[in-house]
């Protein structure tokens, strides 16, 4: 393989949360296991074992629906600090094969092996096999691995190799590999956009090549043109950067919500939940290097009526206390006007890239102190899990 040919590997841990639980309790292996939600049917599925997927259960599904599809399902709350520990162990293994490792989630990472073949005295397939074996032997976890000339191809190959498999797409064969795959297999195509593509007769990725890129651009915007280039397997990395740049240029919604196991009318419990959610949203904003200028509160009551209120800020920032205080301010009139029990609480922000601004010395020092607290807590969470560092009022959320 020439030195200019890129080699990208995508590593995706199989049913990660469930796999860790099976390591901790081997009796769960082969059983219909759900991590997330609870037996009462509240919340959503965070992860589903392969044994329960044949019933139609998948991540993101309401727990009540999962229970209906598989009455014998085993529900586990999950241990995120333990998942984080296993994730760090896997990332340390990946770092032994290349200094260029990009972790994109707790169970996924991209490796750029370009130029590393000589170091390992092996080709990309053999290196992928070594990675696969190291993860299995050192952690007990299984992983699916895709190898290709770019991130897009490597990711789709890893998905096609699931579970516990490997797939290498030979350079030059990218378009042929993609052509027969359903359009929904293309990253970035969700249920809504999939329906729009199908209206044009685009059911497979290869169908995109029958259309003029300008037409796709007119119908789907810049994303349509990007999709046409992706279908040819062209420069997946550059396309990912273009899509990332487009996302960063626009305001983004960062939010989290919690569904209670039992509906509540306790204001203190609701405020504790808002505090917990504010900490989660604030951390995500800071980790992405963003700031926010609007805070949104969402309340869903026992009757399933939903109220959403937003408030714009005078200055954009990334501070968790601002999210909490603003959301609580939005909460007060909602509680005063309606004492019906609350089923769900959500907190969100409108986030965007930071812009340089001048500020007075006092405010600069105040923000620096606040930043130091947040960064320290974020560091602890990265090392030991999100709930390892919480404000006292947020801890009360879990005791309700």
C-alpha positions as CSV (number, residue, x, y, z in Angstrom):
1,X,0.0,0.0,0.0
2,X,1.4,3.4,-1.0
3,X,2.4,5.8,1.7
4,X,-0.2,8.4,0.5
5,X,-3.2,6.0,0.9
6,X,-5.1,6.7,4.0
7,X,-6.0,3.9,6.3
8,X,-8.8,4.5,8.8
9,X,-10.1,2.0,11.3
10,X,-13.4,2.4,13.1
11,X,-13.8,0.4,16.4
12,X,-17.3,0.0,17.7
13,X,-17.8,-2.0,20.9
14,X,-20.8,-4.4,20.6
15,X,-23.8,-3.7,22.8
16,X,-21.3,-2.1,25.1
17,X,-23.3,-1.4,28.3
18,X,-24.9,-4.9,28.1
19,X,-21.5,-6.5,27.4
20,X,-20.1,-5.0,30.5
21,X,-23.0,-6.1,32.6
22,X,-22.5,-9.7,31.2
23,X,-18.9,-9.6,32.3
24,X,-19.9,-8.5,35.8
25,X,-22.7,-11.2,35.9
26,X,-22.0,-14.1,33.4
27,X,-25.5,-15.5,34.1
28,X,-26.9,-12.7,31.9
29,X,-25.3,-14.0,28.8
30,X,-27.7,-15.0,26.1
31,X,-30.7,-13.5,28.0
32,X,-32.9,-10.6,27.0
33,X,-31.3,-7.7,28.8
34,X,-32.1,-4.0,28.7
35,X,-29.9,-1.3,30.3
36,X,-31.9,1.8,31.0
37,X,-35.5,2.3,31.8
38,X,-37.1,0.3,34.6
39,X,-39.7,-2.5,35.0
40,X,-42.4,0.1,35.7
41,X,-42.0,1.2,32.1
42,X,-40.6,4.7,32.6
43,X,-37.6,6.0,30.7
44,X,-36.0,4.7,27.5
45,X,-33.7,1.9,26.5
46,X,-30.0,2.8,26.6
47,X,-28.7,-0.5,25.4
48,X,-30.3,-3.9,24.4
49,X,-28.6,-7.3,24.2
50,X,-28.6,-9.1,20.9
51,X,-30.9,-11.7,22.5
52,X,-33.6,-9.2,22.9
53,X,-33.1,-7.4,19.6
54,X,-34.9,-10.2,17.8
55,X,-38.1,-9.1,19.6
56,X,-37.7,-5.7,18.0
57,X,-36.2,-3.9,21.1
58,X,-33.6,-1.3,20.3
59,X,-31.9,1.6,22.0
60,X,-33.9,4.8,22.3
61,X,-37.2,2.9,22.6
62,X,-39.5,3.6,25.5
63,X,-39.0,1.1,28.3
64,X,-42.8,0.4,28.3
65,X,-42.6,-0.6,24.6
66,X,-39.6,-2.9,25.3
67,X,-41.5,-4.6,28.1
68,X,-44.5,-5.1,25.9
69,X,-42.4,-6.7,23.1
70,X,-40.5,-8.9,25.5
71,X,-42.3,-9.5,28.9
72,X,-39.4,-11.6,30.1
73,X,-36.9,-8.7,29.6
74,X,-34.3,-8.2,32.4
75,X,-34.1,-4.4,33.2
76,X,-30.8,-3.0,34.6
77,X,-30.3,0.6,35.7
78,X,-26.7,0.6,34.6
79,X,-23.4,1.6,36.2
80,X,-21.9,4.4,34.2
81,X,-18.8,4.8,36.3
82,X,-18.0,1.1,35.5
83,X,-18.7,1.6,31.8
84,X,-16.3,4.6,31.8
85,X,-13.6,2.5,33.4
86,X,-13.9,-0.2,30.7
87,X,-14.0,2.5,28.0
88,X,-10.7,4.0,29.2
89,X,-9.1,0.6,29.1
90,X,-10.1,0.1,25.5
91,X,-8.9,3.5,24.5
92,X,-5.6,2.8,26.1
93,X,-5.3,-0.4,24.0
94,X,-6.1,1.6,20.8
95,X,-3.4,4.2,21.7
96,X,-0.8,1.4,21.5
97,X,-1.4,1.0,17.7
98,X,-1.3,4.7,16.7
99,X,-1.0,8.1,18.3
100,X,-3.9,9.3,16.2
101,X,-7.0,8.0,18.1
102,X,-10.3,10.0,18.1
103,X,-12.8,8.8,20.6
104,X,-16.3,9.9,19.4
105,X,-18.3,8.2,22.2
106,X,-17.9,5.9,25.2
107,X,-17.9,2.9,22.9
108,X,-16.5,4.2,19.5
109,X,-13.3,5.5,18.2
110,X,-11.5,6.2,14.9
111,X,-7.8,5.3,14.4
112,X,-5.7,6.8,11.6
113,X,-3.1,4.1,10.8
114,X,-1.7,6.0,7.8
115,X,2.1,5.4,7.9
116,X,1.9,3.0,10.8
117,X,2.1,-0.2,8.7
118,X,5.9,-0.1,8.8
119,X,5.9,0.4,12.5
120,X,3.8,-2.7,13.1
121,X,5.4,-4.6,10.1
122,X,1.8,-5.5,9.1
123,X,-1.0,-4.5,6.7
124,X,-4.2,-2.9,7.8
125,X,-6.1,-6.2,8.1
126,X,-3.5,-7.8,10.3
127,X,-3.4,-4.7,12.5
128,X,-7.2,-4.7,12.8
129,X,-7.0,-8.4,13.9
130,X,-4.4,-7.5,16.5
131,X,-6.6,-4.7,17.8
132,X,-9.6,-7.1,17.9
133,X,-7.6,-9.8,19.8
134,X,-6.2,-7.2,22.3
135,X,-9.6,-5.9,23.2
136,X,-11.0,-9.3,23.6
137,X,-8.2,-10.8,25.6
138,X,-7.5,-7.8,27.9
139,X,-11.1,-6.6,28.6
140,X,-13.4,-9.6,27.7
141,X,-15.4,-7.3,25.4
142,X,-16.2,-7.9,21.7
143,X,-15.8,-5.2,19.1
144,X,-16.7,-4.8,15.4
145,X,-14.0,-3.2,13.3
146,X,-14.2,-1.6,9.9
147,X,-11.1,-0.7,7.8
148,X,-11.3,1.7,4.9
149,X,-9.8,4.8,3.1
150,X,-11.9,7.2,5.2
151,X,-14.1,7.6,8.3
152,X,-17.3,7.1,6.4
153,X,-16.3,3.8,4.8
154,X,-14.7,2.5,8.0
155,X,-17.9,3.3,10.0
156,X,-20.3,1.6,7.6
157,X,-17.9,-1.4,7.3
158,X,-17.9,-1.7,11.1
159,X,-21.7,-1.6,11.2
160,X,-21.8,-4.3,8.5
161,X,-19.4,-6.5,10.5
162,X,-21.6,-6.6,13.6
163,X,-21.4,-8.3,15.9
164,X,-17.8,-9.2,16.7
165,X,-16.5,-9.1,13.2
166,X,-14.1,-7.2,10.9
167,X,-14.5,-5.9,7.4
168,X,-11.9,-4.3,5.1
169,X,-13.0,-2.3,2.0
170,X,-10.3,-2.4,-0.6
171,X,-9.4,1.1,-1.8
172,X,-11.1,1.7,-5.1
173,X,-14.1,-0.5,-4.2
174,X,-15.9,2.0,-2.0
175,X,-18.7,2.9,-4.4
176,X,-19.3,-0.8,-5.2
177,X,-19.5,-1.6,-1.5
178,X,-22.0,1.2,-0.7
179,X,-24.3,0.9,-3.8
180,X,-26.5,-2.0,-2.6
181,X,-26.9,-0.8,1.0
182,X,-30.2,0.8,2.1
183,X,-30.1,4.6,2.2
184,X,-30.7,4.4,5.9
185,X,-27.3,2.9,6.5
186,X,-25.7,6.1,5.5
187,X,-24.6,8.1,8.6
188,X,-26.7,11.3,8.8
189,X,-29.8,9.8,7.2
190,X,-32.5,9.5,9.9
191,X,-36.1,8.4,9.6
192,X,-37.4,11.7,8.4
193,X,-34.7,12.3,5.7
194,X,-35.0,8.7,4.7
195,X,-38.6,9.2,3.9
196,X,-37.8,12.2,1.8
197,X,-35.1,10.3,-0.2
198,X,-37.6,7.5,-0.8
199,X,-40.1,9.9,-2.3
200,X,-37.5,10.5,-5.0
201,X,-37.0,6.7,-5.5
202,X,-33.7,6.7,-3.6
203,X,-33.9,3.5,-1.6
204,X,-30.3,2.4,-1.8
205,X,-27.1,4.4,-1.5
206,X,-26.2,3.7,-5.1
207,X,-29.5,5.3,-6.2
208,X,-28.0,8.7,-5.3
209,X,-25.6,8.4,-8.3
210,X,-28.6,8.5,-10.7
211,X,-29.3,12.1,-9.7
212,X,-27.5,15.3,-10.7
213,X,-25.8,16.7,-7.5
214,X,-27.3,20.1,-8.3
215,X,-30.8,18.6,-8.0
216,X,-29.9,17.0,-4.7
217,X,-28.6,20.3,-3.5
218,X,-31.8,22.0,-4.5
219,X,-33.9,19.5,-2.7
220,X,-31.8,18.7,0.4
221,X,-29.4,21.7,0.6
222,X,-25.7,21.3,1.1
223,X,-26.3,17.9,2.7
224,X,-27.7,16.5,-0.5
225,X,-24.5,17.4,-2.4
226,X,-22.4,15.9,0.3
227,X,-24.5,12.7,0.2
228,X,-23.9,12.4,-3.5
229,X,-20.1,12.5,-3.0
230,X,-20.3,10.1,-0.1
231,X,-22.2,7.6,-2.3
232,X,-19.1,7.6,-4.6
233,X,-16.9,6.9,-1.6
234,X,-15.0,10.1,-2.3
235,X,-12.9,11.7,0.4
236,X,-15.1,10.8,3.3
237,X,-12.9,12.7,5.8
238,X,-13.3,16.0,3.9
239,X,-17.0,15.5,3.7
240,X,-17.2,14.8,7.4
241,X,-15.3,18.1,8.0
242,X,-17.7,20.0,5.7
243,X,-20.7,18.6,7.6
244,X,-19.0,19.4,10.9
245,X,-18.3,23.0,9.8
246,X,-21.9,23.4,8.7
247,X,-23.2,22.2,12.0
248,X,-20.8,24.4,14.0
249,X,-21.9,27.4,11.9
250,X,-25.5,27.0,13.0
251,X,-26.9,27.2,16.6
252,X,-27.3,23.7,18.1
253,X,-29.7,22.4,20.6
254,X,-28.1,20.6,23.6
255,X,-30.6,19.1,25.9
256,X,-31.4,16.3,28.3
257,X,-34.6,15.1,30.0
258,X,-35.7,12.7,32.7
259,X,-38.9,10.8,33.1
260,X,-39.8,10.1,36.8
261,X,-40.6,6.6,37.9
262,X,-43.5,8.1,39.8
263,X,-45.2,11.4,38.9
264,X,-44.4,14.2,41.4
265,X,-45.7,17.5,42.5
266,X,-42.8,18.2,44.9
267,X,-41.1,21.5,43.8
268,X,-37.9,20.6,45.5
269,X,-37.6,17.3,43.7
270,X,-38.3,19.1,40.4
271,X,-35.6,21.7,41.2
272,X,-33.1,18.9,42.1
273,X,-33.8,17.3,38.7
274,X,-33.3,20.6,37.0
275,X,-29.9,20.9,38.8
276,X,-28.9,17.4,37.6
277,X,-29.9,18.1,34.0
278,X,-28.2,21.5,34.1
279,X,-25.0,19.9,35.1
280,X,-25.3,17.3,32.3
281,X,-26.1,19.9,29.6
282,X,-23.4,22.3,30.9
283,X,-20.8,19.6,30.7
284,X,-21.8,18.7,27.1
285,X,-21.6,22.4,26.1
286,X,-18.1,22.8,27.6
287,X,-16.8,19.5,26.2
288,X,-17.9,20.7,22.7
289,X,-16.1,24.0,23.2
290,X,-19.4,25.9,22.8
291,X,-21.4,28.5,24.7
292,X,-25.1,29.1,24.9
293,X,-27.4,32.1,24.8
294,X,-30.8,30.6,25.5
295,X,-32.2,28.2,28.1
296,X,-35.3,26.1,27.7
297,X,-37.4,24.2,30.3
298,X,-39.8,21.5,29.4
299,X,-42.4,20.0,31.7
300,X,-44.7,17.1,30.8
301,X,-47.5,16.4,33.2
302,X,-49.4,13.3,34.2
303,X,-52.0,14.1,31.6
304,X,-49.2,14.1,28.9
305,X,-49.8,17.9,28.3
306,X,-46.4,19.5,27.7
307,X,-45.3,23.1,28.5
308,X,-42.1,24.5,27.0
309,X,-40.6,27.9,28.1
310,X,-37.4,29.6,26.9
311,X,-35.4,32.7,28.0
312,X,-32.7,34.5,26.1
313,X,-29.6,35.6,28.0
314,X,-27.9,39.0,27.9
315,X,-24.6,37.3,27.3
316,X,-23.6,33.9,26.0
317,X,-21.7,31.7,28.4
318,X,-21.0,28.0,29.3
319,X,-21.8,28.1,33.0
320,X,-23.9,25.4,34.6
321,X,-25.3,27.8,37.4
322,X,-26.8,30.0,34.7
323,X,-28.7,27.1,33.2
324,X,-30.0,26.1,36.6
325,X,-31.0,29.6,37.7
326,X,-32.7,30.4,34.4
327,X,-34.6,27.1,34.3
328,X,-35.8,27.6,37.8
329,X,-37.0,31.0,36.9
330,X,-39.0,29.5,34.1
331,X,-40.3,26.8,36.5
332,X,-41.9,29.1,39.0
333,X,-44.9,30.5,36.9
334,X,-45.5,27.0,35.6
335,X,-45.9,25.5,39.1
336,X,-47.9,28.5,40.3
337,X,-50.5,28.1,37.5
338,X,-50.8,24.3,37.6
339,X,-50.5,21.9,40.5
340,X,-50.9,18.7,38.3
341,X,-48.2,16.2,38.9
342,X,-45.2,16.2,36.7
343,X,-44.1,13.2,34.6
344,X,-41.0,14.5,32.7
345,X,-38.6,17.4,33.1
346,X,-36.2,18.5,30.3
347,X,-33.6,21.2,30.2
348,X,-31.9,22.5,27.0
349,X,-29.8,25.3,25.6
350,X,-29.2,26.9,22.3
351,X,-25.4,26.6,21.8
352,X,-23.0,28.1,19.3
353,X,-19.2,28.7,18.9
354,X,-17.5,31.1,21.3
355,X,-16.9,34.6,20.1
356,X,-14.2,36.9,21.6
357,X,-15.6,39.6,23.8
358,X,-14.3,42.4,26.0
359,X,-15.3,42.4,29.6
360,X,-14.4,44.2,32.8
361,X,-11.7,42.9,35.1
362,X,-14.2,41.9,37.9
363,X,-16.3,39.8,35.5
364,X,-13.2,38.2,34.0
365,X,-12.0,37.1,37.4
366,X,-15.5,35.9,38.4
367,X,-15.7,33.8,35.2
368,X,-12.2,32.5,35.7
369,X,-13.1,31.2,39.2
370,X,-16.3,29.7,37.9
371,X,-14.4,28.0,35.0
372,X,-11.9,26.5,37.4
373,X,-14.7,24.8,39.4
374,X,-16.5,23.5,36.3
375,X,-13.3,22.3,34.6
376,X,-12.3,20.4,37.8
377,X,-15.7,18.7,38.0
378,X,-15.6,17.9,34.3
379,X,-12.2,16.3,34.7
380,X,-13.4,14.1,37.6
381,X,-16.4,13.0,35.5
382,X,-14.2,12.1,32.5
383,X,-12.1,9.9,34.8
384,X,-14.7,8.4,37.1
385,X,-18.1,8.9,35.4
386,X,-20.6,11.7,35.4
387,X,-22.1,11.1,38.8
388,X,-18.7,11.1,40.5
389,X,-18.9,14.9,40.8
390,X,-22.3,16.5,41.4
391,X,-23.7,19.5,43.3
392,X,-25.5,18.6,46.5
393,X,-28.8,19.7,45.2
394,X,-28.4,17.4,42.1
395,X,-27.7,14.4,44.3
396,X,-31.3,14.8,45.7
397,X,-32.6,14.1,42.2
398,X,-31.6,10.4,42.6
399,X,-33.2,10.1,46.0
400,X,-36.6,11.1,44.9
